[in-house]
Amino acid sequence: VVSSPRHPVMLFLDDIQWADSTALDVIHTILSDTMGSCMFFVGTYRDNEVQIGHDIFDLMERLEISNVQTTKVSLSGLDQEDLNTMISDALCLYPRICKSLSDILFQ
């Protein structure tokens, strides 16, 4: 046993807007497996790089039809202050100390 409801296998795929239809079919097959596999899948795509009719939307529809529980979360970009906060937290430094670094990274 590789996974269980208490300990699912996590699969994270970034930028799936670049995946072809065959790759998306594989994702659908894995996630709609009813033989007891426990998978936690996170797929990300850039909504500014997909058009209506993209295969990603077909995948989401097919997963819904297959009764696969899905959740869609839309994120917007970070503003300069948010980036500075994130960098200061990661580096354990005061935000005022990280400001010049975050200004450079924001550009």
C-alpha positions as CSV (number, residue, x, y, z in Angstrom):
1,V,0.0,0.0,0.0
2,V,1.5,3.3,-1.1
3,S,-1.3,5.6,0.0
4,S,-4.3,5.7,2.2
5,P,-7.1,8.2,3.1
6,R,-5.0,9.4,6.0
7,H,-1.7,9.5,4.0
8,P,-2.5,10.3,0.4
9,V,0.2,10.6,-2.3
10,M,0.6,14.2,-3.4
11,L,1.2,15.1,-7.0
12,F,2.0,18.7,-7.8
13,L,2.3,19.8,-11.4
14,D,3.1,23.5,-12.2
15,D,2.3,25.3,-15.5
16,I,-0.1,22.6,-16.8
17,Q,-1.2,25.1,-19.5
18,W,1.8,23.6,-21.4
19,A,0.6,20.0,-21.1
20,D,-0.8,18.4,-24.2
21,S,-4.1,16.5,-24.3
22,T,-2.4,13.1,-23.8
23,A,-0.7,14.3,-20.6
24,L,-4.1,15.7,-19.4
25,D,-5.7,12.4,-20.2
26,V,-3.2,10.7,-18.0
27,I,-3.9,13.1,-15.1
28,H,-7.7,12.4,-15.6
29,T,-7.1,8.6,-15.5
30,I,-5.0,8.8,-12.3
31,L,-7.4,11.1,-10.5
32,S,-10.6,9.3,-11.5
33,D,-9.3,5.8,-10.5
34,T,-12.0,4.2,-8.4
35,M,-9.8,1.3,-7.2
36,G,-9.0,3.0,-4.0
37,S,-5.9,5.1,-4.8
38,C,-5.6,8.1,-2.5
39,M,-4.2,11.0,-4.5
40,F,-4.0,14.7,-3.6
41,F,-3.4,16.6,-6.8
42,V,-2.4,20.2,-7.2
43,G,-2.2,21.6,-10.7
44,T,-1.4,25.2,-11.5
45,Y,-1.8,27.1,-14.6
46,R,-1.5,30.8,-15.6
47,D,-5.0,32.0,-16.5
48,N,-3.6,34.7,-18.7
49,E,-2.0,32.0,-20.9
50,V,-5.1,29.9,-21.6
51,Q,-8.1,30.7,-23.8
52,I,-11.7,29.5,-23.6
53,G,-11.7,26.0,-25.0
54,H,-8.3,25.1,-23.7
55,D,-7.8,21.4,-22.8
56,I,-7.5,22.3,-19.1
57,F,-11.1,23.3,-18.9
58,D,-12.1,20.0,-20.6
59,L,-10.1,18.2,-17.9
60,M,-11.9,20.0,-15.1
61,E,-15.2,19.2,-16.7
62,R,-14.4,15.5,-17.1
63,L,-13.2,15.3,-13.5
64,E,-16.5,16.8,-12.3
65,I,-18.4,14.3,-14.4
66,S,-16.3,11.5,-12.9
67,N,-17.3,12.7,-9.4
68,V,-13.7,13.7,-8.5
69,Q,-13.9,16.4,-5.8
70,T,-12.2,19.5,-7.1
71,T,-11.5,23.0,-5.7
72,K,-10.4,25.9,-7.9
73,V,-8.5,28.7,-6.2
74,S,-7.6,31.9,-8.1
75,L,-4.6,33.9,-7.0
76,S,-3.6,37.4,-8.0
77,G,-0.1,38.6,-8.2
78,L,1.8,39.9,-5.1
79,D,2.1,43.6,-4.7
80,Q,5.4,45.1,-3.6
81,E,4.5,45.3,0.1
82,D,3.3,41.6,0.1
83,L,6.6,40.5,-1.5
84,N,8.6,42.5,1.1
85,T,6.6,40.8,3.9
86,M,7.2,37.4,2.4
87,I,10.9,38.0,2.0
88,S,11.3,39.4,5.5
89,D,9.5,36.3,7.0
90,A,11.6,33.9,5.0
91,L,14.9,35.6,6.0
92,C,13.8,36.3,9.6
93,L,14.7,40.0,9.1
94,Y,12.7,43.2,9.7
95,P,10.8,44.4,6.6
96,R,12.7,47.7,6.5
97,I,16.0,45.7,6.2
98,C,14.6,43.7,3.2
99,K,13.0,46.6,1.4
100,S,15.8,47.2,-1.1
101,L,16.0,43.5,-1.9
102,S,12.3,43.2,-2.4
103,D,12.3,46.3,-4.6
104,I,14.9,44.7,-6.9
105,L,13.0,41.4,-7.0
106,F,9.7,43.0,-7.6
107,Q,11.0,44.6,-10.9
